[in-house]
C-alpha cells in the first residue's frame, strides 16, 4: 500500500472539522499551488535563483495547511541550496522532487474532494 503524501489533520483542526471549509481550503490550494510549483522550474531555467527561493518560500504555508510535510521539507531545501549557492544540478534534483511530490499531493487532494 502506498503511503499518503497529504495529512489533513492540521486543516481539520484549523477548520474545527467543518467539511465545507476544508473543501474550500483544498480547492484554493489546488487553484494556486500547482502553478507556483511549476514556476519553480521556470525560475531555475532562467537562472533567477532569488525568485526561485522566494517562490519556494511563498508556498510553504499553504503546503503546511495541506499537511504535505515532504514537500515543505523539499521547499526548505531549495531555499537553503540557493542560499548556499549550490550547483544547478542539485537545485534541479530538488525542483524535480518538489514537482513529483506536488503532483502526488494534487492527486490525493482531488481524491479527497471526490469523497
N, CA, C and O atoms as a GROMACS GRO file, in nm:
protein
  460
    1UNK      N    1   0.084  -0.119   0.000
    1UNK     CA    2   0.000   0.000   0.000
    1UNK      C    3   0.089   0.125   0.000
    1UNK      O    4   0.189   0.132   0.072
    2UNK      N    5   0.051   0.223  -0.081
    2UNK     CA    6   0.130   0.345  -0.094
    2UNK      C    7   0.100   0.440   0.022
    2UNK      O    8  -0.014   0.456   0.064
    3UNK      N    9   0.205   0.503   0.071
    3UNK     CA   10   0.192   0.599   0.179
    3UNK      C   11   0.131   0.728   0.125
    3UNK      O   12   0.165   0.772   0.015
    4UNK      N   13   0.041   0.786   0.204
    4UNK     CA   14  -0.020   0.912   0.162
    4UNK      C   15   0.078   1.026   0.177
    4UNK      O   16   0.160   1.028   0.269
    5UNK      N   17   0.069   1.121   0.084
    5UNK     CA   18   0.153   1.241   0.085
    5UNK      C   19   0.090   1.347   0.174
    5UNK      O   20   0.160   1.420   0.245
    6UNK      N   21  -0.043   1.356   0.170
    6UNK     CA   22  -0.112   1.461   0.246
    6UNK      C   23  -0.154   1.409   0.384
    6UNK      O   24  -0.169   1.289   0.405
    7UNK      N   25  -0.172   1.503   0.475
    7UNK     CA   26  -0.225   1.474   0.608
    7UNK      C   27  -0.310   1.594   0.647
    7UNK      O   28  -0.257   1.700   0.680
    8UNK      N   29  -0.440   1.578   0.642
    8UNK     CA   30  -0.530   1.691   0.664
    8UNK      C   31  -0.566   1.713   0.811
    8UNK      O   32  -0.663   1.784   0.840
    9UNK      N   33  -0.490   1.655   0.903
    9UNK     CA   34  -0.519   1.674   1.045
    9UNK      C   35  -0.512   1.821   1.085
    9UNK      O   36  -0.600   1.871   1.156
   10UNK      N   37  -0.408   1.891   1.040
   10UNK     CA   38  -0.394   2.034   1.075
   10UNK      C   39  -0.512   2.113   1.020
   10UNK      O   40  -0.570   2.195   1.091
   11UNK      N   41  -0.547   2.089   0.895
   11UNK     CA   42  -0.658   2.160   0.832
   11UNK      C   43  -0.788   2.129   0.904
   11UNK      O   44  -0.872   2.218   0.924
   12UNK      N   45  -0.806   2.006   0.941
   12UNK     CA   46  -0.925   1.966   1.015
   12UNK      C   47  -0.935   2.039   1.149
   12UNK      O   48  -1.041   2.088   1.187
   13UNK      N   49  -0.822   2.047   1.218
   13UNK     CA   50  -0.820   2.118   1.346
   13UNK      C   51  -0.844   2.268   1.324
   13UNK      O   52  -0.919   2.332   1.399
   14UNK      N   53  -0.779   2.324   1.222
   14UNK     CA   54  -0.791   2.466   1.192
   14UNK      C   55  -0.935   2.504   1.158
   14UNK      O   56  -0.981   2.612   1.196
   15UNK      N   57  -1.006   2.416   1.088
   15UNK     CA   58  -1.144   2.445   1.047
   15UNK      C   59  -1.246   2.388   1.145
   15UNK      O   60  -1.366   2.394   1.120
   16UNK      N   61  -1.198   2.333   1.253
   16UNK     CA   62  -1.285   2.268   1.352
   16UNK      C   63  -1.369   2.158   1.286
   16UNK      O   64  -1.487   2.140   1.316
   17UNK      N   65  -1.305   2.086   1.196
   17UNK     CA   66  -1.363   1.973   1.122
   17UNK      C   67  -1.483   2.010   1.036
   17UNK      O   68  -1.565   1.924   1.003
   18UNK      N   69  -1.493   2.136   0.999
   18UNK     CA   70  -1.600   2.181   0.911
   18UNK      C   71  -1.565   2.139   0.768
   18UNK      O   72  -1.476   2.197   0.706
   19UNK      N   73  -1.635   2.038   0.716
   19UNK     CA   74  -1.604   1.980   0.584
   19UNK      C   75  -1.614   2.084   0.472
   19UNK      O   76  -1.534   2.082   0.379
   20UNK      N   77  -1.710   2.174   0.482
   20UNK     CA   78  -1.726   2.276   0.377
   20UNK      C   79  -1.605   2.369   0.375
   20UNK      O   80  -1.555   2.404   0.268
   21UNK      N   81  -1.559   2.410   0.492
   21UNK     CA   82  -1.440   2.495   0.499
   21UNK      C   83  -1.317   2.420   0.450
   21UNK      O   84  -1.234   2.475   0.377
   22UNK      N   85  -1.306   2.295   0.490
   22UNK     CA   86  -1.192   2.215   0.446
   22UNK      C   87  -1.191   2.205   0.293
   22UNK      O   88  -1.086   2.220   0.231
   23UNK      N   89  -1.305   2.181   0.234
   23UNK     CA   90  -1.315   2.173   0.088
   23UNK      C   91  -1.271   2.304   0.024
   23UNK      O   92  -1.198   2.302  -0.076
   24UNK      N   93  -1.314   2.417   0.080
   24UNK     CA   94  -1.276   2.547   0.024
   24UNK      C   95  -1.125   2.566   0.028
   24UNK      O   96  -1.066   2.613  -0.070
   25UNK      N   97  -1.062   2.530   0.140
   25UNK     CA   98  -0.916   2.545   0.151
   25UNK      C   99  -0.844   2.451   0.053
   25UNK      O  100  -0.746   2.491  -0.010
   26UNK      N  101  -0.893   2.331   0.039
   26UNK     CA  102  -0.833   2.236  -0.056
   26UNK      C  103  -0.849   2.290  -0.198
   26UNK      O  104  -0.754   2.286  -0.276
   27UNK      N  105  -0.966   2.339  -0.230
   27UNK     CA  106  -0.990   2.394  -0.363
   27UNK      C  107  -0.900   2.514  -0.391
   27UNK      O  108  -0.847   2.528  -0.501
   28UNK      N  109  -0.882   2.602  -0.291
   28UNK     CA  110  -0.791   2.716  -0.308
   28UNK      C  111  -0.649   2.669  -0.334
   28UNK      O  112  -0.580   2.721  -0.422
   29UNK      N  113  -0.606   2.569  -0.258
   29UNK     CA  114  -0.472   2.514  -0.277
   29UNK      C  115  -0.457   2.460  -0.419
   29UNK      O  116  -0.357   2.487  -0.486
   30UNK      N  117  -0.557   2.385  -0.463
   30UNK     CA  118  -0.550   2.325  -0.597
   30UNK      C  119  -0.552   2.429  -0.709
   30UNK      O  120  -0.500   2.403  -0.818
   31UNK      N  121  -0.610   2.545  -0.683
   31UNK     CA  122  -0.610   2.651  -0.784
   31UNK      C  123  -0.476   2.723  -0.793
   31UNK      O  124  -0.440   2.772  -0.900
   32UNK      N  125  -0.402   2.730  -0.683
   32UNK     CA  126  -0.281   2.812  -0.682
   32UNK      C  127  -0.150   2.733  -0.675
   32UNK      O  128  -0.056   2.764  -0.747
   33UNK      N  129  -0.143   2.635  -0.591
   33UNK     CA  130  -0.016   2.567  -0.564
   33UNK      C  131   0.047   2.499  -0.685
   33UNK      O  132   0.167   2.514  -0.705
   34UNK      N  133  -0.028   2.426  -0.766
   34UNK     CA  134   0.038   2.361  -0.881
   34UNK      C  135   0.107   2.462  -0.974
   34UNK      O  136   0.215   2.434  -1.026
   35UNK      N  137   0.046   2.577  -0.993
   35UNK     CA  138   0.106   2.681  -1.077
   35UNK      C  139   0.237   2.731  -1.014
   35UNK      O  140   0.337   2.748  -1.083
   36UNK      N  141   0.233   2.754  -0.885
   36UNK     CA  142   0.352   2.803  -0.815
   36UNK      C  143   0.464   2.700  -0.822
   36UNK      O  144   0.580   2.735  -0.845
   37UNK      N  145   0.431   2.575  -0.803
   37UNK     CA  146   0.532   2.470  -0.807
   37UNK      C  147   0.591   2.459  -0.948
   37UNK      O  148   0.711   2.436  -0.964
   38UNK      N  149   0.508   2.476  -1.050
   38UNK     CA  150   0.557   2.478  -1.188
   38UNK      C  151   0.651   2.596  -1.211
   38UNK      O  152   0.749   2.584  -1.285
   39UNK      N  153   0.621   2.708  -1.149
   39UNK     CA  154   0.704   2.827  -1.164
   39UNK      C  155   0.845   2.807  -1.108
   39UNK      O  156   0.938   2.877  -1.148
   40UNK      N  157   0.860   2.713  -1.015
   40UNK     CA  158   0.995   2.684  -0.963
   40UNK      C  159   1.088   2.647  -1.078
   40UNK      O  160   1.201   2.695  -1.086
   41UNK      N  161   1.039   2.560  -1.167
   41UNK     CA  162   1.120   2.518  -1.281
   41UNK      C  163   1.151   2.635  -1.373
   41UNK      O  164   1.263   2.647  -1.422
   42UNK      N  165   1.054   2.721  -1.396
   42UNK     CA  166   1.075   2.839  -1.482
   42UNK      C  167   1.185   2.928  -1.427
   42UNK      O  168   1.271   2.977  -1.501
   43UNK      N  169   1.182   2.950  -1.296
   43UNK     CA  170   1.285   3.034  -1.234
   43UNK      C  171   1.422   2.968  -1.242
   43UNK      O  172   1.523   3.035  -1.264
   44UNK      N  173   1.426   2.837  -1.224
   44UNK     CA  174   1.554   2.766  -1.236
   44UNK      C  175   1.604   2.772  -1.380
   44UNK      O  176   1.723   2.795  -1.404
   45UNK      N  177   1.514   2.751  -1.477
   45UNK     CA  178   1.552   2.754  -1.618
   45UNK      C  179   1.610   2.890  -1.658
   45UNK      O  180   1.702   2.897  -1.740
   46UNK      N  181   1.555   2.997  -1.601
   46UNK     CA  182   1.604   3.131  -1.635
   46UNK      C  183   1.717   3.177  -1.542
   46UNK      O  184   1.762   3.291  -1.549
   47UNK      N  185   1.761   3.086  -1.454
   47UNK     CA  186   1.868   3.114  -1.359
   47UNK      C  187   1.835   3.231  -1.266
   47UNK      O  188   1.924   3.303  -1.220
   48UNK      N  189   1.707   3.249  -1.240
   48UNK     CA  190   1.661   3.353  -1.149
   48UNK      C  191   1.646   3.288  -1.010
   48UNK      O  192   1.536   3.258  -0.965
   49UNK      N  193   1.760   3.268  -0.946
   49UNK     CA  194   1.763   3.189  -0.823
   49UNK      C  195   1.698   3.260  -0.705
   49UNK      O  196   1.641   3.195  -0.618
   50UNK      N  197   1.705   3.392  -0.702
   50UNK     CA  198   1.639   3.465  -0.594
   50UNK      C  199   1.487   3.447  -0.603
   50UNK      O  200   1.420   3.427  -0.502
   51UNK      N  201   1.433   3.452  -0.724
   51UNK     CA  202   1.289   3.429  -0.743
   51UNK      C  203   1.253   3.284  -0.712
   51UNK      O  204   1.146   3.257  -0.657
   52UNK      N  205   1.342   3.192  -0.746
   52UNK     CA  206   1.321   3.051  -0.712
   52UNK      C  207   1.307   3.036  -0.561
   52UNK      O  208   1.214   2.971  -0.512
   53UNK      N  209   1.399   3.097  -0.488
   53UNK     CA  210   1.396   3.089  -0.342
   53UNK      C  211   1.269   3.153  -0.286
   53UNK      O  212   1.205   3.096  -0.198
   54UNK      N  213   1.233   3.269  -0.337
   54UNK     CA  214   1.113   3.339  -0.288
   54UNK      C  215   0.987   3.261  -0.319
   54UNK      O  216   0.896   3.254  -0.235
   55UNK      N  217   0.979   3.202  -0.436
   55UNK     CA  218   0.861   3.124  -0.475
   55UNK      C  219   0.849   3.000  -0.386
   55UNK      O  220   0.740   2.965  -0.342
   56UNK      N  221   0.962   2.934  -0.360
   56UNK     CA  222   0.962   2.817  -0.271
   56UNK      C  223   0.915   2.857  -0.132
   56UNK      O  224   0.838   2.785  -0.068
   57UNK      N  225   0.962   2.970  -0.086
   57UNK     CA  226   0.924   3.018   0.047
   57UNK      C  227   0.776   3.054   0.052
   57UNK      O  228   0.708   3.026   0.151
   58UNK      N  229   0.727   3.116  -0.053
   58UNK     CA  230   0.590   3.169  -0.052
   58UNK      C  231   0.483   3.061  -0.045
   58UNK      O  232   0.374   3.086   0.006
   59UNK      N  233   0.512   2.942  -0.094
   59UNK     CA  234   0.411   2.837  -0.098
   59UNK      C  235   0.411   2.749   0.027
   59UNK      O  236   0.318   2.671   0.048
   60UNK      N  237   0.514   2.761   0.109
   60UNK     CA  238   0.525   2.673   0.227
   60UNK      C  239   0.406   2.679   0.322
   60UNK      O  240   0.364   2.574   0.371
   61UNK      N  241   0.348   2.795   0.352
   61UNK     CA  242   0.232   2.794   0.443
   61UNK      C  243   0.114   2.713   0.389
   61UNK      O  244   0.052   2.638   0.464
   62UNK      N  245   0.084   2.727   0.261
   62UNK     CA  246  -0.026   2.651   0.203
   62UNK      C  247   0.004   2.501   0.205
   62UNK      O  248  -0.084   2.419   0.231
   63UNK      N  249   0.129   2.467   0.178
   63UNK     CA  250   0.171   2.327   0.182
   63UNK      C  251   0.153   2.272   0.323
   63UNK      O  252   0.110   2.158   0.340
   64UNK      N  253   0.186   2.352   0.422
   64UNK     CA  254   0.171   2.309   0.561
   64UNK      C  255   0.024   2.287   0.596
   64UNK      O  256  -0.009   2.190   0.664
   65UNK      N  257  -0.064   2.375   0.550
   65UNK     CA  258  -0.207   2.357   0.577
   65UNK      C  259  -0.258   2.224   0.522
   65UNK      O  260  -0.345   2.161   0.582
   66UNK      N  261  -0.205   2.181   0.410
   66UNK     CA  262  -0.246   2.055   0.349
   66UNK      C  263  -0.171   1.936   0.408
   66UNK      O  264  -0.196   1.822   0.369
   67UNK      N  265  -0.080   1.962   0.500
   67UNK     CA  266  -0.006   1.854   0.566
   67UNK      C  267   0.088   1.780   0.473
   67UNK      O  268   0.108   1.659   0.488
   68UNK      N  269   0.146   1.852   0.378
   68UNK     CA  270   0.238   1.788   0.282
   68UNK      C  271   0.381   1.812   0.332
   68UNK      O  272   0.456   1.891   0.275
   69UNK      N  273   0.415   1.744   0.439
   69UNK     CA  274   0.543   1.770   0.506
   69UNK      C  275   0.663   1.740   0.416
   69UNK      O  276   0.764   1.809   0.423
   70UNK      N  277   0.653   1.637   0.331
   70UNK     CA  278   0.765   1.605   0.242
   70UNK      C  279   0.792   1.720   0.146
   70UNK      O  280   0.907   1.751   0.118
   71UNK      N  281   0.686   1.783   0.096
   71UNK     CA  282   0.703   1.896   0.005
   71UNK      C  283   0.755   2.018   0.080
   71UNK      O  284   0.841   2.090   0.029
   72UNK      N  285   0.706   2.040   0.199
   72UNK     CA  286   0.754   2.153   0.279
   72UNK      C  287   0.905   2.138   0.303
   72UNK      O  288   0.979   2.236   0.295
   73UNK      N  289   0.949   2.016   0.331
   73UNK     CA  290   1.092   1.992   0.354
   73UNK      C  291   1.174   2.019   0.228
   73UNK      O  292   1.281   2.079   0.237
   74UNK      N  293   1.125   1.977   0.113
   74UNK     CA  294   1.197   2.000  -0.013
   74UNK      C  295   1.203   2.150  -0.044
   74UNK      O  296   1.305   2.199  -0.091
   75UNK      N  297   1.094   2.221  -0.019
   75UNK     CA  298   1.094   2.365  -0.042
   75UNK      C  299   1.196   2.435   0.047
   75UNK      O  300   1.265   2.528   0.003
   76UNK      N  301   1.206   2.391   0.171
   76UNK     CA  302   1.308   2.446   0.262
   76UNK      C  303   1.449   2.413   0.211
   76UNK      O  304   1.539   2.496   0.221
   77UNK      N  305   1.466   2.293   0.156
   77UNK     CA  306   1.596   2.255   0.100
   77UNK      C  307   1.631   2.342  -0.020
   77UNK      O  308   1.748   2.378  -0.039
   78UNK      N  309   1.532   2.376  -0.101
   78UNK     CA  310   1.555   2.464  -0.216
   78UNK      C  311   1.605   2.600  -0.167
   78UNK      O  312   1.702   2.655  -0.219
   79UNK      N  313   1.537   2.654  -0.067
   79UNK     CA  314   1.580   2.784  -0.011
   79UNK      C  315   1.724   2.776   0.038
   79UNK      O  316   1.805   2.864   0.009
   80UNK      N  317   1.755   2.673   0.112
   80UNK     CA  318   1.889   2.655   0.167
   80UNK      C  319   1.992   2.637   0.055
   80UNK      O  320   2.102   2.693   0.062
   81UNK      N  321   1.958   2.560  -0.046
   81UNK     CA  322   2.050   2.536  -0.156
   81UNK      C  323   2.081   2.665  -0.231
   81UNK      O  324   2.195   2.688  -0.271
   82UNK      N  325   1.980   2.750  -0.249
   82UNK     CA  326   2.004   2.879  -0.315
   82UNK      C  327   2.094   2.965  -0.227
   82UNK      O  328   2.189   3.027  -0.276
   83UNK      N  329   2.065   2.969  -0.098
   83UNK     CA  330   2.148   3.048  -0.006
   83UNK      C  331   2.292   3.000  -0.005
   83UNK      O  332   2.385   3.080   0.008
   84UNK      N  333   2.311   2.869  -0.018
   84UNK     CA  334   2.446   2.811  -0.016
   84UNK      C  335   2.511   2.807  -0.154
   84UNK      O  336   2.620   2.751  -0.171
   85UNK      N  337   2.443   2.868  -0.252
   85UNK     CA  338   2.496   2.875  -0.389
   85UNK      C  339   2.533   2.738  -0.444
   85UNK      O  340   2.641   2.718  -0.500
   86UNK      N  341   2.442   2.643  -0.426
   86UNK     CA  342   2.463   2.507  -0.475
   86UNK      C  343   2.458   2.503  -0.627
   86UNK      O  344   2.408   2.595  -0.692
   87UNK      N  345   2.510   2.396  -0.681
   87UNK     CA  346   2.512   2.375  -0.826
   87UNK      C  347   2.369   2.366  -0.879
   87UNK      O  348   2.277   2.324  -0.809
   88UNK      N  349   2.353   2.407  -1.004
   88UNK     CA  350   2.223   2.400  -1.071
   88UNK      C  351   2.171   2.257  -1.074
   88UNK      O  352   2.051   2.234  -1.061
   89UNK      N  353   2.261   2.161  -1.090
   89UNK     CA  354   2.218   2.021  -1.096
   89UNK      C  355   2.153   1.977  -0.965
   89UNK      O  356   2.057   1.901  -0.965
   90UNK      N  357   2.206   2.025  -0.853
   90UNK     CA  358   2.147   1.993  -0.724
   90UNK      C  359   2.010   2.059  -0.710
   90UNK      O  360   1.915   1.998  -0.661
   91UNK      N  361   2.001   2.184  -0.753
   91UNK     CA  362   1.872   2.253  -0.750
   91UNK      C  363   1.771   2.184  -0.840
   91UNK      O  364   1.653   2.174  -0.805
   92UNK      N  365   1.816   2.134  -0.954
   92UNK     CA  366   1.727   2.065  -1.046
   92UNK      C  367   1.668   1.940  -0.981
   92UNK      O  368   1.549   1.912  -0.996
   93UNK      N  369   1.751   1.867  -0.910
   93UNK     CA  370   1.701   1.748  -0.839
   93UNK      C  371   1.594   1.785  -0.738
   93UNK      O  372   1.493   1.716  -0.724
   94UNK      N  373   1.615   1.895  -0.667
   94UNK     CA  374   1.518   1.939  -0.566
   94UNK      C  375   1.388   1.986  -0.632
   94UNK      O  376   1.279   1.955  -0.583
   95UNK      N  377   1.399   2.061  -0.740
   95UNK     CA  378   1.279   2.108  -0.811
   95UNK      C  379   1.203   1.988  -0.868
   95UNK      O  380   1.080   1.984  -0.862
   96UNK      N  381   1.274   1.892  -0.923
   96UNK     CA  382   1.209   1.770  -0.974
   96UNK      C  383   1.134   1.699  -0.861
   96UNK      O  384   1.022   1.652  -0.879
   97UNK      N  385   1.198   1.692  -0.746
   97UNK     CA  386   1.135   1.625  -0.630
   97UNK      C  387   1.010   1.703  -0.586
   97UNK      O  388   0.908   1.643  -0.553
   98UNK      N  389   1.019   1.836  -0.585
   98UNK     CA  390   0.903   1.918  -0.548
   98UNK      C  391   0.788   1.893  -0.646
   98UNK      O  392   0.673   1.881  -0.604
   99UNK      N  393   0.819   1.886  -0.773
   99UNK     CA  394   0.716   1.858  -0.874
   99UNK      C  395   0.653   1.720  -0.854
   99UNK      O  396   0.532   1.705  -0.866
  100UNK      N  397   0.735   1.623  -0.825
  100UNK     CA  398   0.687   1.486  -0.805
  100UNK      C  399   0.593   1.479  -0.684
  100UNK      O  400   0.483   1.425  -0.693
  101UNK      N  401   0.639   1.533  -0.574
  101UNK     CA  402   0.556   1.530  -0.451
  101UNK      C  403   0.430   1.613  -0.472
  101UNK      O  404   0.321   1.572  -0.434
  102UNK      N  405   0.447   1.730  -0.534
  102UNK     CA  406   0.332   1.817  -0.558
  102UNK      C  407   0.227   1.750  -0.644
  102UNK      O  408   0.108   1.764  -0.617
  103UNK      N  409   0.268   1.677  -0.745
  103UNK     CA  410   0.174   1.606  -0.833
  103UNK      C  411   0.099   1.498  -0.757
  103UNK      O  412  -0.022   1.483  -0.773
  104UNK      N  413   0.170   1.424  -0.674
  104UNK     CA  414   0.105   1.319  -0.594
  104UNK      C  415   0.006   1.380  -0.496
  104UNK      O  416  -0.103   1.327  -0.474
  105UNK      N  417   0.045   1.492  -0.436
  105UNK     CA  418  -0.043   1.560  -0.341
  105UNK      C  419  -0.170   1.609  -0.410
  105UNK      O  420  -0.280   1.598  -0.355
  106UNK      N  421  -0.156   1.664  -0.530
  106UNK     CA  422  -0.272   1.712  -0.605
  106UNK      C  423  -0.368   1.596  -0.632
  106UNK      O  424  -0.489   1.610  -0.617
  107UNK      N  425  -0.314   1.481  -0.672
  107UNK     CA  426  -0.399   1.364  -0.697
  107UNK      C  427  -0.474   1.323  -0.570
  107UNK      O  428  -0.593   1.293  -0.575
  108UNK      N  429  -0.404   1.323  -0.458
  108UNK     CA  430  -0.468   1.285  -0.332
  108UNK      C  431  -0.574   1.388  -0.290
  108UNK      O  432  -0.680   1.350  -0.242
  109UNK      N  433  -0.544   1.515  -0.309
  109UNK     CA  434  -0.641   1.619  -0.273
  109UNK      C  435  -0.764   1.614  -0.364
  109UNK      O  436  -0.876   1.635  -0.317
  110UNK      N  437  -0.744   1.586  -0.491
  110UNK     CA  438  -0.858   1.570  -0.581
  110UNK      C  439  -0.943   1.450  -0.539
  110UNK      O  440  -1.066   1.455  -0.545
  111UNK      N  441  -0.877   1.343  -0.496
  111UNK     CA  442  -0.948   1.226  -0.446
  111UNK      C  443  -1.027   1.262  -0.320
  111UNK      O  444  -1.142   1.220  -0.304
  112UNK      N  445  -0.968   1.340  -0.233
  112UNK     CA  446  -1.037   1.385  -0.111
  112UNK      C  447  -1.165   1.461  -0.149
  112UNK      O  448  -1.269   1.441  -0.087
  113UNK      N  449  -1.156   1.547  -0.249
  113UNK     CA  450  -1.273   1.626  -0.291
  113UNK      C  451  -1.383   1.539  -0.350
  113UNK      O  452  -1.501   1.575  -0.342
  114UNK      N  453  -1.346   1.425  -0.408
  114UNK     CA  454  -1.446   1.336  -0.468
  114UNK      C  455  -1.520   1.253  -0.364
  114UNK      O  456  -1.626   1.197  -0.394
  115UNK      N  457  -1.466   1.244  -0.246
  115UNK     CA  458  -1.531   1.164  -0.140
  115UNK      C  459  -1.625   1.248  -0.056
  115UNK      O  460  -1.687   1.197   0.037
   0.00000   0.00000   0.00000
